[in-house]
Amino acid sequence: MNTPLNPSSLNITENVPDEILSGVFWQLTQMPPYTAERSLSSVLRVCRRWNVVAKSTPDLWTTVTIASGGASRVEALLSRSKDVTVDVIIGQDIRCDEEISMITALMREHLHRIRNLSLVDIPPHLALRILAQLSIAAPRLELLAIINTGLSMDAERFLIPSSFLVEGASQIKHLVSDYFSIYWSSPLFHDLSTLRLDLEHPDAAPSSDLFLSVLESCPRLEQLQLYHAGPVLPRTLRDPDHHAECASPPCDT
């Protein structure tokens, strides 16, 4: 004799354990566009249970993008990730001074758990405002990238205050910066795997001794790219002809 099936027993949203749902949701975040906010937007609307499971799984919310008008949204995303490490991308749409103040406050509050911090095409004066406030330790930071794709070779170059991350970032391995310069005496120049600096501010250029000291402190350095950056050699070393001319005795007349 056949027994009628209970419709609820066929409802996958009711029978799949939370742990499996979380695993499926995590797989979705590993595919384009790679952020839970976008990858899970439809998941959050399926049913209340899926919404609750997704929002209560910290590992799903480890990539946070910050754009114009998103300070309150970012605060919500950071709260979902609890205390797990996060990757933060601050984008070019940041314009408002009020937003910068809120975002800077959030960065300071969560800097201790940021793993990758990227500033991409942010107006330079706003980027400086953010960086100038980040003087505390960043113990989990592994990558710092300050990228500017829309500036010309002749664009102004900027010095990041020496107080930036002055309390250290002991885990940093990758340092990438365009147009924004960090003093080579900074504790960030230590044990790096990647160092890429483009168009450095002249006042940040290290001495040859300091440059060599940094290289010695990075025994696992795999990628070094310096474009209009790094030590500035004395003129006599840059111009052998000038050196020879100065060293030559005067000619008899």
Residue, then its C-alpha position, 0 to 999 in steps of 0.5 A: m500500500n502506497t503512503p502519500l508523500n509529505p510535501s515538506s519532505l520534498n522541500i530541499t530548503e527544509n531538509v538540507p542542513d545549515e552546514i551544507l547550505s553554507g558550503v554551497f553558498w561559499q562555492l558561489t562566492q568563489m565564482p565571478p563576481y567573487t563577492a558574497e554581496r553580488s554572488l548571493s544577492s539572489v540567494l538572500r531572496v529565496c526564503r527566510r532560512w537561506n537569508v538567515v544562514a547566509k548572513s550568519t556565516p562569517d566566511l561568506w563575507t570576507t571580501v568587502t568593496i567600498a564605493s560611493g554611498g556605501a558606508s552604512r552598507v559596508e558597516a553591515l557587511l563587516s558586522r556579518s564577517k564577525d572577526v574573520t580576516v577580510d579583504v577590503i577594496i576601496g574604489q574610485d567612486i568615493r567622493c564625499d568628505e562625509e563618506i571618507s570620514m565614516i570609511t576611515a573610522l571603519m578602517r581603523e576599527h577593523l584594521h586589525r583583521i584586514r588581510n588585503l587592502s586595495l585602494v583603486d583609482i581613488p582621488p589622491h587627496l581622499a586617498l591621503r586622508i584615509l592613509a593618514q589615519l591608519s597609524i595603528a597596527a595591522p597584524r593580519l595585513e598581507l597585501l597593500a596595493i595603491i593603484n592609479t590607472g588614470l594618472s599620467m606620467d607627469a601627474e603629481r606624486f604623493l608622500i604618505p605620512s611617516s605615521f602610516l602603519v607605524e605600529g607595524a604590519s608583521q605579516i605583510k608580503h606584498l607592497v604595490s604602490d603607484y604615485f603614492s610613496i612610503y618612506w623606505s625606513s618604514p617597517l613595511f619594507h621587511d620580509l616582502s615577497t613582492l615590491r612594486l613601486d611606480l613613480e615614487h616621490p623624490d623625497a621618498a627615494p632611499s640612499s643606496d645603503l638604505f636600499l641595500s638594507v631593505l633588500e637584505s631584510c627581504p630574503r624571500l623577495e620574488q618580484l621587484q619592480l621599480y619604475h622611476a623609484g628606488p635609490v637615486l645615484p650620485r651624479t658622478l655615478r649616473d654620468p661617467d663622462h662627467h666624472a671623468e671630466c671632473a677627475s681629469p687634470p686641467c690641460d696646459t695652455 
